[in-house]
């Protein structure tokens, strides 16, 4: 992935051992919000019933997603490449 964010793995034994409950709670408060969530329903369902059920369950849920972090463009491929 080159310099793309997917190329970076920042979870190591050292970083995991330094992670505190407060860190996880802060991440959760920031990212698990309505503006950053999807409700996906599949199957033979009644759309109106699903809408009503979702309103009952999530109707009072407020908040917005954090500002998106721009990801660098992935360089275009100019030929075949095999990575093992």
ROSE-4610 file (N, C-alpha, C; in Angstrom, 1 decimal, always signed):
// ROSE-4610
residu = [X/X/X/X/X/X/X/X/X/X/X/X/X/X/X/X/X/X/X/X/X/X/X/X/X/X/X/X/X/X/X/X/X/X/X/X/X/X/X/X/X/X/X/X/X/X/X/X/X/X/X/X/X/X/X/X/X/X/X/X/X/X/X/X/X/X/X/X/X/X/X/X/X/X/X/X/X/X/X/X/X/X/X/X/X/X/X/X/X/X/X/X/X/X/X/X/X/X/X/X/X/X/X/X/X/X/X/X/X/X/X/X/X/X/X/X/X/X/X/X/X/X/X/X/X/X/X/X/X/X/X/X/X/X/X/X/X/X/X/X/X/X/X/X/X/X/X/X/X/X/X/X/X/X/X/X/X/X/X/X/X/X/X/X/X/X/X/X/X/X/X/X/X/X/X/X/X/X/X/X/X/X/X/X/X/X/X/X/X/X/X/X/X/X/X/X/X/X/X/X/X/X/X/X/X/X/X/X/X/X/X/X/X/X/X/X/X/X/X/X/X/X/X/X/X/X/X/X/X/X/X/X/X/X/X/X/X/X/X/X/X/X/X/X/X/X/X/X/X/X/X/X]
num = [1/1/1/2/2/2/3/3/3/4/4/4/5/5/5/6/6/6/7/7/7/8/8/8/9/9/9/10/10/10/11/11/11/12/12/12/13/13/13/14/14/14/15/15/15/16/16/16/17/17/17/18/18/18/19/19/19/20/20/20/21/21/21/22/22/22/23/23/23/24/24/24/25/25/25/26/26/26/27/27/27/28/28/28/29/29/29/30/30/30/31/31/31/32/32/32/33/33/33/34/34/34/35/35/35/36/36/36/37/37/37/38/38/38/39/39/39/40/40/40/41/41/41/42/42/42/43/43/43/44/44/44/45/45/45/46/46/46/47/47/47/48/48/48/49/49/49/50/50/50/51/51/51/52/52/52/53/53/53/54/54/54/55/55/55/56/56/56/57/57/57/58/58/58/59/59/59/60/60/60/61/61/61/62/62/62/63/63/63/64/64/64/65/65/65/66/66/66/67/67/67/68/68/68/69/69/69/70/70/70/71/71/71/72/72/72/73/73/73/74/74/74/75/75/75/76/76/76/77/77/77/78/78/78/79/79/79/80/80/80/81/81/81/82/82/82/83/83/83/84/84/84]
x = [+0.8/+0.0/+0.8/+2.1/+3.0/+2.8/+2.5/+2.4/+0.9/+0.1/-1.4/-1.5/-2.5/-2.7/-2.9/-3.4/-3.5/-2.2/-1.1/+0.2/+0.8/+0.2/+0.8/+0.0/+0.7/+0.1/+0.7/-0.1/+0.4/+0.2/-0.4/-0.6/+0.5/+1.2/+2.3/+2.1/+2.9/+2.8/+3.0/+3.9/+4.3/+3.1/+2.5/+1.4/+0.2/+0.0/-1.2/-1.1/+0.2/+0.3/+0.2/+0.3/+0.2/-1.3/-2.1/-3.5/-4.3/-5.0/-5.8/-7.2/-8.0/-9.5/-10.0/-9.4/-9.8/-9.6/-8.5/-8.2/-9.3/-9.7/-10.7/-12.1/-12.4/-13.7/-13.7/-12.6/-12.5/-12.7/-12.1/-12.3/-13.7/-14.3/-15.7/-16.6/-16.5/-17.3/-17.2/-16.0/-15.7/-16.3/-16.1/-16.4/-17.7/-18.2/-19.4/-20.6/-20.9/-21.9/-22.8/-24.0/-24.9/-24.4/-23.6/-23.1/-22.0/-21.6/-20.5/-21.0/-22.3/-22.9/-23.8/-24.0/-24.9/-25.8/-27.0/-28.0/-28.3/-27.9/-28.1/-29.1/-30.1/-31.1/-31.3/-31.2/-31.4/-32.5/-33.0/-34.0/-35.4/-36.3/-37.7/-38.4/-38.2/-38.8/-39.7/-40.5/-41.4/-40.6/-40.4/-39.6/-40.2/-41.5/-42.1/-41.9/-41.9/-41.7/-40.3/-39.3/-37.9/-37.7/-38.3/-38.1/-38.7/-39.8/-40.4/-39.5/-39.0/-38.2/-36.9/-36.3/-35.1/-35.3/-36.4/-36.7/-36.9/-37.5/-37.7/-36.3/-35.5/-34.2/-33.1/-33.2/-32.1/-32.6/-33.9/-34.4/-33.9/-33.4/-32.9/-31.3/-30.7/-29.3/-28.8/-28.0/-27.5/-26.0/-25.5/-24.0/-23.6/-22.4/-21.9/-20.5/-20.2/-19.0/-17.8/-16.6/-15.5/-15.1/-14.4/-14.0/-13.1/-13.3/-12.6/-11.1/-10.3/-8.9/-8.6/-8.0/-7.7/-6.6/-6.9/-5.9/-5.1/-3.9/-3.1/-3.6/-3.4/-3.8/-2.9/-3.5/-2.7/-2.1/-0.8/-0.1/-0.7/-0.9/-1.4/-0.4/-0.9/-0.1/+0.3/+1.6/+2.1/+2.4/+2.3/+2.6/+2.2/+2.4/+2.1/+3.2/+2.7/+3.6/+3.1/+4.0/+3.7/+4.4/+3.6/+4.1/+3.8/+4.8/+4.6/+4.9]
y = [-1.2/+0.0/+1.3/+1.1/+2.3/+3.2/+4.5/+5.4/+5.6/+4.8/+4.8/+4.4/+5.0/+4.6/+3.1/+2.4/+0.9/+0.2/+0.9/+0.3/+0.3/+1.2/+1.3/+0.5/-0.3/-1.0/-0.5/+0.1/+0.8/+0.0/-1.2/-2.0/-2.9/-2.7/-3.5/-3.9/-4.9/-5.3/-4.1/-3.2/-2.0/-1.0/-0.8/+0.2/-0.4/-1.7/-2.3/-2.2/-2.4/-2.4/-1.0/+0.0/+1.4/+1.9/+1.2/+1.6/+1.5/+2.5/+2.6/+2.6/+2.2/+2.2/+3.6/+4.6/+6.0/+6.2/+5.7/+5.9/+5.2/+4.0/+3.3/+4.0/+4.5/+5.2/+6.5/+7.2/+8.4/+8.1/+7.1/+6.7/+6.3/+5.6/+5.2/+6.4/+7.3/+8.5/+9.3/+9.3/+10.1/+9.4/+8.1/+7.4/+6.6/+6.2/+5.4/+6.4/+7.1/+8.1/+8.0/+8.5/+8.3/+8.7/+9.8/+10.3/+9.4/+8.4/+7.5/+6.1/+5.8/+4.5/+4.2/+2.9/+2.4/+1.4/+1.4/+0.3/-0.4/-1.7/-2.5/-3.6/-3.7/-4.7/-5.5/-6.8/-7.6/-8.7/-9.2/-10.2/-9.8/-10.7/-10.4/-9.7/-8.3/-7.5/-6.5/-5.9/-4.8/-3.5/-2.7/-1.5/-0.6/-0.4/+0.5/-0.1/-1.4/-2.0/-1.8/-1.9/-1.7/-0.3/+0.7/+2.1/+2.4/+1.9/+2.2/+1.6/+0.4/-0.3/+0.5/+1.0/+1.7/+3.1/+3.7/+5.0/+4.7/+3.6/+3.3/+3.1/+2.4/+2.0/+3.1/+3.9/+4.9/+6.3/+6.6/+7.9/+9.0/+8.7/+9.8/+9.9/+9.0/+9.0/+10.2/+11.0/+12.3/+12.3/+13.1/+13.3/+13.3/+13.7/+13.7/+13.0/+12.6/+11.9/+12.9/+12.4/+13.3/+13.7/+14.7/+15.1/+14.0/+13.8/+12.7/+13.1/+12.2/+12.4/+12.0/+13.0/+12.7/+11.6/+10.7/+9.7/+10.0/+9.7/+10.0/+9.1/+9.6/+8.8/+7.6/+6.5/+5.3/+5.5/+5.2/+5.4/+4.4/+4.9/+4.0/+2.9/+1.7/+0.6/+0.8/+0.6/+0.7/-0.6/-1.7/-3.0/-4.0/-5.3/-6.3/-6.4/-6.7/-6.9/-8.0/-8.9/-10.0/-9.7/-9.7/-9.5/-10.8/-11.4/-12.6/-12.3]
z = [+0.0/+0.0/+0.0/-0.1/-0.1/+1.1/+0.9/+2.0/+2.4/+1.9/+2.3/+3.7/+4.4/+5.9/+6.1/+5.1/+5.3/+5.4/+5.0/+5.0/+6.4/+7.3/+8.6/+9.6/+10.4/+11.5/+12.7/+13.6/+14.8/+16.0/+15.9/+17.1/+17.3/+18.4/+18.8/+20.2/+20.7/+22.1/+23.0/+22.6/+23.5/+23.5/+22.3/+22.3/+23.0/+22.8/+23.5/+25.0/+25.5/+26.9/+27.5/+26.7/+27.1/+27.0/+26.3/+26.1/+27.4/+27.7/+28.9/+28.6/+29.6/+29.4/+28.9/+29.5/+29.1/+27.6/+27.1/+25.7/+24.8/+25.2/+24.5/+24.6/+25.8/+26.0/+25.2/+25.1/+24.3/+22.8/+22.4/+21.0/+20.7/+21.6/+21.4/+21.4/+22.3/+22.3/+21.0/+20.4/+19.2/+18.0/+17.9/+16.6/+16.6/+17.7/+17.7/+17.9/+16.8/+16.8/+15.6/+15.6/+14.4/+13.1/+13.0/+11.8/+11.2/+12.0/+11.6/+11.6/+11.5/+11.6/+10.4/+10.2/+9.2/+9.9/+9.5/+9.9/+8.6/+8.6/+7.4/+7.7/+6.9/+7.1/+5.8/+5.9/+4.8/+5.0/+4.0/+4.1/+3.7/+3.9/+3.6/+4.8/+4.8/+5.9/+5.3/+6.2/+5.9/+6.2/+5.1/+5.3/+6.4/+6.4/+7.4/+8.8/+9.0/+10.3/+10.7/+9.8/+10.1/+10.5/+9.7/+10.0/+11.4/+11.7/+13.1/+14.2/+14.0/+15.0/+15.1/+14.0/+14.1/+14.8/+14.6/+15.3/+16.8/+17.2/+18.6/+19.2/+18.5/+19.1/+19.1/+18.0/+17.8/+17.6/+17.7/+17.5/+18.3/+19.5/+20.4/+20.3/+19.5/+19.4/+18.6/+19.2/+18.6/+18.6/+17.7/+17.6/+16.2/+15.9/+14.5/+14.5/+13.3/+13.1/+13.1/+13.5/+13.5/+12.1/+11.9/+10.6/+10.0/+8.7/+8.1/+7.9/+8.0/+7.8/+6.3/+5.6/+4.2/+4.1/+3.2/+2.9/+1.7/+1.6/+0.4/-0.7/-1.9/-3.1/-3.2/-3.6/-3.8/-5.2/-5.3/-6.6/-7.6/-8.9/-9.9/-10.2/-10.5/-11.0/-12.4/-12.7/-14.1/-14.7/-13.9/-14.4/-13.3/-13.6/-12.6/-11.5/-10.4/-9.2/-8.4/-8.0/-7.1/-5.8/-4.7/-3.3/-2.5/-2.0/-1.2/+0.2]
